[in-house]
Amino acid sequence: MGTPLRPCPDCGHQISRHARACPNCGRPRRTRGQRLLRELIVDAASMALALCLLWWFLHWMASPAGPAWVTEHFAKPMTNSLMKTMPTPHPKKP
């Protein structure tokens, strides 16, 4: 059996899996360590973005503008029948 060949991503020339670079265009082949390092960097960047979004969301919810905006736009206003069932506060006597 011969060595399995793969196409070069740049020129399409068939190269061996064991070759360090494409003999046609000279593009270096990525090693397993380089691929793992790239995946680690992408994963770390994704995690950092997710943490930044979570931090922003939590601070937005803690701010007075955050929940007020949500209740103004998404909460249902109290109906008259619901208001009638609520106890009314007694006025303070001087």
C-alpha positions as CSV (number, residue, x, y, z in Angstrom):
1,M,0.0,0.0,0.0
2,G,1.2,3.5,-0.8
3,T,1.2,6.5,1.4
4,P,-2.2,8.2,1.5
5,L,-2.2,11.5,-0.4
6,R,-4.1,14.7,0.4
7,P,-4.7,17.7,-1.8
8,C,-2.8,20.9,-0.9
9,P,-5.3,23.6,0.3
10,D,-3.5,26.3,-1.8
11,C,-2.7,24.6,-5.1
12,G,-4.6,21.3,-5.0
13,H,-1.5,19.3,-5.8
14,Q,-1.6,15.8,-4.2
15,I,0.9,15.6,-1.3
16,S,1.8,12.9,1.2
17,R,0.7,13.0,4.8
18,H,4.3,12.7,5.8
19,A,5.5,15.7,3.8
20,R,6.4,18.8,5.7
21,A,5.4,21.1,2.8
22,C,3.8,20.9,-0.6
23,P,6.5,20.2,-3.2
24,N,4.5,22.2,-5.8
25,C,3.8,25.6,-4.0
26,G,5.9,25.2,-0.8
27,R,2.9,25.6,1.6
28,P,3.9,24.1,5.0
29,R,1.6,21.4,6.4
30,R,0.1,22.1,9.8
31,T,1.3,19.7,12.5
32,R,-1.1,18.3,15.1
33,G,0.3,20.6,17.7
34,Q,-0.4,23.6,15.6
35,R,-4.0,22.5,15.0
36,L,-4.5,21.9,18.7
37,L,-3.0,25.3,19.5
38,R,-5.4,27.0,17.0
39,E,-8.4,25.2,18.5
40,L,-7.3,26.2,22.0
41,I,-7.0,29.9,20.9
42,V,-10.5,29.8,19.2
43,D,-12.0,28.1,22.3
44,A,-10.4,30.7,24.6
45,A,-11.6,33.6,22.5
46,S,-15.2,32.1,22.4
47,M,-15.1,31.7,26.2
48,A,-13.9,35.2,26.7
49,L,-16.7,36.6,24.5
50,A,-19.3,34.5,26.4
51,L,-18.0,35.8,29.7
52,C,-18.1,39.4,28.5
53,L,-21.6,39.0,27.3
54,L,-22.6,37.4,30.6
55,W,-20.9,40.2,32.6
56,W,-22.7,42.8,30.5
57,F,-26.1,41.1,30.9
58,L,-25.7,40.8,34.7
59,H,-24.7,44.5,35.0
60,W,-27.6,45.5,32.8
61,M,-30.0,43.6,34.9
62,A,-28.6,45.1,38.1
63,S,-28.9,48.7,36.7
64,P,-32.1,50.7,37.2
65,A,-32.4,51.0,33.4
66,G,-32.3,47.3,32.7
67,P,-35.3,45.8,34.5
68,A,-37.4,49.0,34.0
69,W,-37.0,48.7,30.3
70,V,-38.0,45.1,30.4
71,T,-41.1,45.8,32.5
72,E,-42.2,48.8,30.4
73,H,-42.0,46.9,27.1
74,F,-42.9,43.3,28.0
75,A,-44.9,43.2,31.2
76,K,-48.7,43.4,31.0
77,P,-50.2,46.4,32.7
78,M,-52.4,45.8,35.7
79,T,-56.1,45.7,34.8
80,N,-58.8,47.5,36.7
81,S,-60.2,44.3,38.1
82,L,-56.8,43.4,39.5
83,M,-56.4,46.8,41.0
84,K,-59.8,46.5,42.8
85,T,-58.7,43.3,44.6
86,M,-55.5,44.9,45.9
87,P,-55.7,46.5,49.4
88,T,-55.6,50.3,49.4
89,P,-53.2,51.9,51.8
90,H,-54.7,53.8,54.7
91,P,-53.7,57.5,54.8
92,K,-51.7,58.5,57.8
93,K,-53.4,60.8,60.3
94,P,-51.4,63.8,61.4
